Amino acid sequence: MDHSATEITADLVRQLLRDQHPDLAGLPLSLGALGWDNQIWRLGDALAVRLPWATETAGDRLRKEHAWLPALPAPLPLPVPAPQRLGEPSERFPHPWLVTTWLPGTPADHAPITRADAATDALAAFLSALHRPAPATAPTGERGGPLAAVADGVLRGIASAAELGLVPDPDAARAVWADAVAAPAWTGPALWIHGDLHPANVLTRDGTLCGVIDFGDLCAGDPACDLAAPWNLLPDGGVERFHRAYRPTADPATLRRARGWALFRALGGIHVGEAGLRGRPGGKPTWGPPGRAALRRLTATAAPTA
């Protein structure tokens, strides 16, 4: 974590708007959320300002969202933020920043899903629509590539969480991982993927999904990373219903890789929420329970057969 040396205040955000987007500077402004990468300030009723505050790559990720979110398949069945203005680095603030549309709703790590069937069907419809071939110039990233890229981190994560008593059965977790990395690689076209679907990046209202946010890991590649989402987002029983509804139906090898990405995401939630990162900028104790629930689901079920 690299916490921004610049203190972000309402006065600073308003001055940045006056300097670069003066037509927006008079709108009401209030702090909306402290995310892992960005602070989010609500601007009027319909807009939000996102400013990097805790990671070195956050600004580049905002530039990517500004450039590529408009290129996603449309319409998507769930609302996503629409970039409106890009703010450039300046003497006042040394990072890019972004004005987007504001999406109503509450992150799922604070307001868990209670209408399981509706949420499962909404997630399946969203990813079925998103997972379309991306142009050759689309960004690529770790989340769209092979699981081997994160293998060291996952195995260290299992070991360190086990030492803290946060992984009840480390051998079962290692077995999930070993099966996932042994699955055949993706040979299809590079598809658009969100890349970071966890409870803090989906919004809920009335017990079901109402929006998807934070496309900083947007890239083209293997859809398995996104197909991990049911284990991490949905209540018990949602995984099977999701994969029956998702189109085109995922093959067994893709589902095996998806289980590996789900383990990667579950361990991340456990470490951020319960293994000493809660006090860091953006650290989230609410990430721990979903991570543990996902780990329980993964280790309780067998992998699909190839």
VENMOWO-V634911 format. One record per residue. RES is the residue in one letter. SS is DSSP state (H for helix, E for strand, L for the rest). OMEGA is omega in whole degrees, 0 to 359 (* if undefined). Layout:
BEGIN
res = [RES,RES]
ss = [SS,SS]
omega = [OMEGA,OMEGA]
END
This chain:
BEGIN
res = [M,D,H,S,A,T,E,I,T,A,D,L,V,R,Q,L,L,R,D,Q,H,P,D,L,A,G,L,P,L,S,L,G,A,L,G,W,D,N,Q,I,W,R,L,G,D,A,L,A,V,R,L,P,W,A,T,E,T,A,G,D,R,L,R,K,E,H,A,W,L,P,A,L,P,A,P,L,P,L,P,V,P,A,P,Q,R,L,G,E,P,S,E,R,F,P,H,P,W,L,V,T,T,W,L,P,G,T,P,A,D,H,A,P,I,T,R,A,D,A,A,T,D,A,L,A,A,F,L,S,A,L,H,R,P,A,P,A,T,A,P,T,G,E,R,G,G,P,L,A,A,V,A,D,G,V,L,R,G,I,A,S,A,A,E,L,G,L,V,P,D,P,D,A,A,R,A,V,W,A,D,A,V,A,A,P,A,W,T,G,P,A,L,W,I,H,G,D,L,H,P,A,N,V,L,T,R,D,G,T,L,C,G,V,I,D,F,G,D,L,C,A,G,D,P,A,C,D,L,A,A,P,W,N,L,L,P,D,G,G,V,E,R,F,H,R,A,Y,R,P,T,A,D,P,A,T,L,R,R,A,R,G,W,A,L,F,R,A,L,G,G,I,H,V,G,E,A,G,L,R,G,R,P,G,G,K,P,T,W,G,P,P,G,R,A,A,L,R,R,L,T,A,T,A,A,P,T,A]
ss = [L,L,L,L,L,L,L,L,L,H,H,H,H,H,H,H,H,H,H,H,L,H,H,H,L,L,L,L,E,E,E,E,E,E,L,L,L,E,E,E,E,E,E,L,L,L,E,E,E,E,E,E,L,L,L,L,L,H,H,H,H,H,H,H,H,H,H,H,H,H,H,L,L,L,L,L,L,L,L,E,L,L,E,E,E,E,E,L,L,L,L,L,L,L,L,L,E,E,E,E,E,L,L,L,L,E,E,L,L,L,L,L,L,L,L,H,H,H,H,H,H,H,H,H,H,H,H,H,H,H,L,L,E,L,L,L,L,L,L,L,L,H,H,H,L,L,H,H,H,H,H,H,H,H,H,H,H,H,H,H,H,H,H,L,L,L,L,L,L,H,H,H,H,H,H,H,H,H,H,H,H,H,L,L,L,L,L,L,L,L,E,E,E,L,L,L,L,L,H,H,H,E,E,E,E,L,L,E,E,E,E,E,L,L,L,L,L,L,E,E,E,L,L,H,H,H,H,L,H,H,H,H,H,L,L,L,L,H,H,H,H,H,H,H,H,L,L,L,L,L,L,H,H,H,H,H,H,H,H,H,H,H,H,H,H,H,H,H,H,H,H,H,H,H,L,L,L,L,L,L,L,L,L,L,L,L,H,H,H,H,H,H,H,H,H,H,H,H,H,H,L,L,L,L,L,L]
omega = [180,185,182,177,180,177,181,180,177,179,179,182,181,179,176,177,179,183,190,180,189,180,179,191,183,182,176,186,177,179,181,183,172,182,180,180,192,162,180,178,178,184,185,181,193,187,175,174,180,184,178,180,190,180,184,186,187,181,178,180,176,177,179,179,180,184,195,178,178,182,182,177,181,354,173,186,175,179,173,180,177,179,181,182,173,174,182,176,182,177,180,185,192,182,169,176,193,169,180,170,176,177,176,180,181,178,188,175,175,181,186,179,175,177,192,184,180,180,180,180,179,179,179,179,181,183,174,180,182,187,176,181,180,177,183,182,183,179,173,181,182,186,178,183,183,179,182,182,182,186,182,181,181,181,175,180,177,183,184,178,178,178,180,180,183,176,186,183,182,180,177,177,178,178,175,182,182,179,182,183,177,182,176,183,175,179,180,179,176,183,172,173,176,173,185,183,174,191,180,184,170,182,178,172,181,173,180,183,178,179,177,185,175,179,181,177,178,178,178,179,182,180,184,180,178,182,169,189,182,179,186,188,193,174,177,180,184,184,183,180,179,186,170,184,184,179,356,182,181,178,183,180,178,178,176,177,179,178,177,178,177,176,176,182,180,179,177,179,179,182,179,186,192,186,170,180,186,183,181,178,181,180,191,174,179,179,184,182,176,179,179,178,178,179,179,180,183,184,181,184,179,178,174,178,182,*]
END
